[in-house]
Amino acid sequence: MSMISYSNPRMMATIENWPSGGKRVTATFNIETDPRRGQRAWRITTGAPKKLTFAKQMRIVDGGDGKTYIAELSSYGFVTIMRGDMKYNEEVVHVNNPRHPELLALFEPRR
């Protein structure tokens, strides 16, 4: 099984042609920041927004497989990659994993 690469970290994204039931819709992703609780991602398609719980930092990223993911940096230092459907984790990368520095870079400010 090959590992998915992640790129294009951002705080907001609009994805056209998002699958929703039997139809295709526009999905809007956003990262909100609370000064005390951190950041959380939300996605809205046709109804109420779907929101994740807060983490230290979050970014919307593109997967090398062409899908959209949410990268979460926990207060414990590990990185979780969640699928764009916001239901399942794609992977959890702990500090001792060789991929950790590469995923940690997704949270660095852009230059």
N, C-alpha and C positions, 0 to 999 in steps of 0.2 A: 504494500500500500504506500503510495507516494504522498508526501506531505504537501498540503496546499500552501502556496505563498500568498502573502497579503500585502496590499499596497494602497496608495491614495487615501491616507487617513484624513478624515474631515469631520466637521461638526454638523453638517446638514447635507442631505442628498434627496433628489427627486428621481425616482425610478419609474419610467414608463413601462407599460405592458407587464405589470406585476400580476402573477396568478392569484386569483381570489375566487375560490369555489370553481365554478365552471366558466368564469369570465376573466377578462384582463382589465386591470384598473391602474391608476397612478398611485404609487406608494410614496409618501413623504416621510423621511427619517429625520430626526433632530436629536441633538444632545442638549439637555438642559442642565444648568449648573445651579446648585444650592450652596451658599458659602459654608454651611455647617455640615451638610450631608454628602457633598461631593457631586458627582454627575450621574445622570441616567439617560438612557436612550428611550425614545418613543417612536412609534410608527403609526401613521394613520392612512387608511385606504378608503373605506366607504362608511364607516361608523365612528364610534368613539375610539380615541387613541389607545393603542396597546403600549403599556409602559413597563419597563424593567425596574428592578430595585436599584438603589444607589450603589455606586462603586467609587473608588478614589478618582479614576478617570475613565472615560469611554470615548471611542472613536468609531465612526462608520468606515468600513474598509471594503475594498474590492478583493475578492479571492481570485487566484490564478485559474480557477475553474469557471470564471464568469459570473459567479454568484455574489450577492451582497452579504456581509457579515458585520457583527458588532464586536469590537475588541474591548475587553474590560480589564482594567488594571486594578487588582484588589489592594486593600490596605496592607495585606500580608506580602505583596510583591509578586504573586503569580498572575499570569495573564490567561484569561478565558476568552475563547473565540466562540461566539454564539451565532447560530444561523439567523438569517434575516427574517425567518418566520417567528423569531423570538420565543420558540418553544423548546429548542434543544441546543446543547453545547456541541460544537464541532470538535473542540479539543481544549484541554487545560494544560498549560505549560508552566511548570514550577521553576523556581530560581536555579536549581541545579541542572536543568535541561539545556543541552547545547543550543537549542533554538531560542532560549529566553532573551538574549541580547538583541537578536533580530526583531523579535516581537515588541520588546520594550521600546525600540526606536520608533514605533508607530505613535507613541505618545509625546515625542519630543516636539517642541515648537518648530514650525516650518521656517526656513530661512529665506 
